[in-house]
């Protein structure tokens, strides 16, 4: 199975992949948009689900790169990560927000609202808008229902910023949150 998708080598360290994913389009069954915010996690990182080693819950994150790791946050929201590094390492990138571009009507129905800025501005919203559930956990990103498109000319010009990750209680100052500066689709603005 390939680890090179949308112009990105998923064998690379998660913080490099996280930055390169900004501007990539992610589609799930044809619904999705441009990634505008990500966060990187690695096994040596105390904020990572893989910090204490493999479990039944995080097994997909130790699996091959360029696969999905889907988990439930606070028992409420599904969250989508893209696995990075070599199999067995335990690293990934959380998809925090996308700019909706494809299948907005389906996203609006799934989310129960119309404002495009709120359709996928946060990891739980991304999964709800794209129809991501535990069924997607461990699936390869190179095969349906997933489809990743490389950054287009517009995306190549987007100003990417980095800052501390949010919504965590450990290693909060690690600047592994990446996003499009001033994008109206971010989960939270960068300082």
ZIPE-V588306 format. One record per backbone hydrogen bond with DSSP energy under -1.0 kcal/mol. NH is the residue of the N-H (numbers start at 1). CO is the residue of the C=O. If there is no record, write none. Layout:
# ZIPE-V588306
nh->NH co->CO
nh->NH co->CO
This chain:
# ZIPE-V588306
nh->5 co->8
nh->8 co->5
nh->10 co->3
nh->12 co->9
nh->17 co->13
nh->18 co->14
nh->19 co->15
nh->20 co->16
nh->21 co->17
nh->23 co->35
nh->24 co->21
nh->25 co->149
nh->26 co->33
nh->27 co->147
nh->28 co->31
nh->29 co->145
nh->31 co->28
nh->32 co->102
nh->33 co->26
nh->34 co->99
nh->35 co->24
nh->36 co->97
nh->37 co->97
nh->38 co->178
nh->39 co->94
nh->40 co->176
nh->41 co->92
nh->45 co->42
nh->48 co->45
nh->51 co->48
nh->53 co->50
nh->61 co->58
nh->62 co->59
nh->63 co->60
nh->66 co->83
nh->68 co->139
nh->69 co->81
nh->71 co->79
nh->73 co->77
nh->76 co->73
nh->77 co->73
nh->79 co->71
nh->81 co->69
nh->82 co->93
nh->83 co->67
nh->84 co->91
nh->85 co->10
nh->88 co->62
nh->89 co->86
nh->92 co->41
nh->93 co->82
nh->94 co->39
nh->95 co->80
nh->96 co->37
nh->97 co->37
nh->98 co->120
nh->99 co->34
nh->101 co->32
nh->102 co->32
nh->107 co->103
nh->108 co->104
nh->109 co->105
nh->110 co->106
nh->111 co->107
nh->112 co->108
nh->113 co->108
nh->118 co->115
nh->122 co->120
nh->126 co->122
nh->127 co->123
nh->128 co->124
nh->129 co->125
nh->130 co->126
nh->132 co->127
nh->136 co->133
nh->137 co->134
nh->138 co->68
nh->139 co->136
nh->141 co->66
nh->143 co->140
nh->146 co->143
nh->147 co->27
nh->149 co->25
nh->156 co->152
nh->157 co->154
nh->158 co->155
nh->161 co->179
nh->163 co->177
nh->165 co->174
nh->174 co->171
nh->176 co->174
nh->177 co->163
nh->178 co->38
nh->179 co->161
nh->180 co->36
nh->181 co->159
nh->183 co->180
nh->186 co->183
